[in-house]
Amino acid sequence: MARLIAVGLTAGVFGALFGVGGGIVTLLVLLVHFSTREAAATSLGAIGITALAGVTAYAIRGEVRVGYALLVGVPAAAAAFAGAGLQRRLSGPVLTLAFAALLVCIGVWLIVG
């Protein structure tokens, strides 16, 4: 249970700070020339719509574990405010470098781990 809450908190902060789905953020920055901040915020909106559609499809089949979803989702939603607040305090270049560093760390973790 504590791990699910920790996942929610971490996902909320990083999701609001960098946007959800590195691919969406990267494409918005590289192809559409959004700032990192605009790309992160736009990806959150897009993922929200996508998540609603996905959870509806799974819920129709009875495959959503509502209790676990709440254990992850409620802390994530609360932590998203912290991530969004932190993002406003970072300059554009610092935010871009932090996002790049996160992607490198994840890449290394996937290769090594």
TACORDA-V888414 format. One record per residue. N is the residue number from 1. SS is DSSP state (2 for helix, 1 for strand, 0 for the rest). PSI is psi in degrees with one decimal (NA if undefined). OMEGA is omega as a letter, one per 30 degrees, with the letter a starting at -180 (* if undefined). Layout:
n=N ss=SS psi=PSI omega=OMEGA
n=N ss=SS psi=PSI omega=OMEGA
//
This chain:
n=1 ss=0 psi=-44.2 omega=l
n=2 ss=2 psi=-35.2 omega=l
n=3 ss=2 psi=-39.7 omega=l
n=4 ss=2 psi=-40.6 omega=l
n=5 ss=2 psi=-42.4 omega=l
n=6 ss=2 psi=-39.7 omega=l
n=7 ss=2 psi=-44.4 omega=l
n=8 ss=2 psi=-45.6 omega=l
n=9 ss=2 psi=-45.7 omega=a
n=10 ss=2 psi=-45.8 omega=l
n=11 ss=2 psi=-39.2 omega=a
n=12 ss=2 psi=-47.1 omega=a
n=13 ss=2 psi=-52.7 omega=a
n=14 ss=2 psi=-35.0 omega=l
n=15 ss=2 psi=-44.6 omega=l
n=16 ss=2 psi=-31.5 omega=a
n=17 ss=2 psi=-46.1 omega=a
n=18 ss=2 psi=-3.7 omega=a
n=19 ss=0 psi=160.6 omega=a
n=20 ss=0 psi=132.0 omega=a
n=21 ss=0 psi=91.4 omega=a
n=22 ss=2 psi=-30.7 omega=l
n=23 ss=2 psi=-43.3 omega=l
n=24 ss=2 psi=-46.9 omega=a
n=25 ss=2 psi=-46.4 omega=a
n=26 ss=2 psi=-46.0 omega=l
n=27 ss=2 psi=-39.5 omega=l
n=28 ss=2 psi=-36.9 omega=l
n=29 ss=2 psi=-47.7 omega=a
n=30 ss=2 psi=-40.8 omega=a
n=31 ss=0 psi=-31.7 omega=a
n=32 ss=0 psi=-7.5 omega=l
n=33 ss=0 psi=36.3 omega=l
n=34 ss=0 psi=154.5 omega=l
n=35 ss=0 psi=161.6 omega=l
n=36 ss=2 psi=-40.4 omega=a
n=37 ss=2 psi=-46.7 omega=l
n=38 ss=2 psi=-39.8 omega=l
n=39 ss=2 psi=-42.6 omega=l
n=40 ss=2 psi=-46.0 omega=a
n=41 ss=2 psi=-41.6 omega=l
n=42 ss=2 psi=-40.1 omega=a
n=43 ss=2 psi=-34.9 omega=l
n=44 ss=2 psi=-41.9 omega=l
n=45 ss=2 psi=-43.8 omega=a
n=46 ss=2 psi=-42.2 omega=a
n=47 ss=2 psi=-34.8 omega=l
n=48 ss=2 psi=-44.5 omega=l
n=49 ss=2 psi=-44.5 omega=l
n=50 ss=2 psi=-42.5 omega=l
n=51 ss=2 psi=-40.5 omega=l
n=52 ss=2 psi=-44.2 omega=l
n=53 ss=2 psi=-44.0 omega=a
n=54 ss=2 psi=-45.9 omega=a
n=55 ss=2 psi=-32.5 omega=l
n=56 ss=2 psi=-45.3 omega=l
n=57 ss=2 psi=-43.2 omega=l
n=58 ss=2 psi=-37.1 omega=a
n=59 ss=2 psi=-36.4 omega=l
n=60 ss=2 psi=-34.4 omega=l
n=61 ss=0 psi=2.3 omega=l
n=62 ss=0 psi=27.2 omega=a
n=63 ss=0 psi=7.8 omega=l
n=64 ss=0 psi=124.9 omega=l
n=65 ss=0 psi=93.7 omega=a
n=66 ss=2 psi=-43.2 omega=a
n=67 ss=2 psi=-45.9 omega=l
n=68 ss=2 psi=-38.1 omega=l
n=69 ss=2 psi=-40.0 omega=l
n=70 ss=2 psi=-38.2 omega=l
n=71 ss=2 psi=-32.3 omega=l
n=72 ss=2 psi=-44.4 omega=a
n=73 ss=2 psi=-40.5 omega=a
n=74 ss=2 psi=-49.8 omega=l
n=75 ss=2 psi=-36.1 omega=l
n=76 ss=2 psi=-43.2 omega=l
n=77 ss=2 psi=-43.0 omega=l
n=78 ss=2 psi=-43.4 omega=a
n=79 ss=2 psi=-22.9 omega=l
n=80 ss=2 psi=-33.4 omega=l
n=81 ss=2 psi=-39.9 omega=l
n=82 ss=2 psi=-43.2 omega=l
n=83 ss=2 psi=-41.8 omega=l
n=84 ss=2 psi=-37.7 omega=l
n=85 ss=2 psi=-41.2 omega=l
n=86 ss=2 psi=-39.6 omega=a
n=87 ss=2 psi=-38.6 omega=l
n=88 ss=2 psi=-24.6 omega=a
n=89 ss=2 psi=-15.0 omega=a
n=90 ss=0 psi=141.9 omega=l
n=91 ss=0 psi=161.9 omega=l
n=92 ss=2 psi=-49.9 omega=l
n=93 ss=2 psi=-37.8 omega=l
n=94 ss=2 psi=-41.5 omega=l
n=95 ss=2 psi=-42.7 omega=l
n=96 ss=2 psi=-44.7 omega=l
n=97 ss=2 psi=-39.2 omega=l
n=98 ss=2 psi=-40.3 omega=l
n=99 ss=2 psi=-43.6 omega=l
n=100 ss=2 psi=-42.1 omega=l
n=101 ss=2 psi=-40.6 omega=l
n=102 ss=2 psi=-44.3 omega=l
n=103 ss=2 psi=-39.6 omega=l
n=104 ss=2 psi=-45.4 omega=l
n=105 ss=2 psi=-43.2 omega=l
n=106 ss=2 psi=-42.4 omega=l
n=107 ss=2 psi=-45.4 omega=l
n=108 ss=2 psi=-43.2 omega=a
n=109 ss=2 psi=-42.1 omega=l
n=110 ss=2 psi=-37.6 omega=a
n=111 ss=2 psi=-45.4 omega=a
n=112 ss=2 psi=-43.4 omega=a
n=113 ss=0 psi=NA omega=*
//
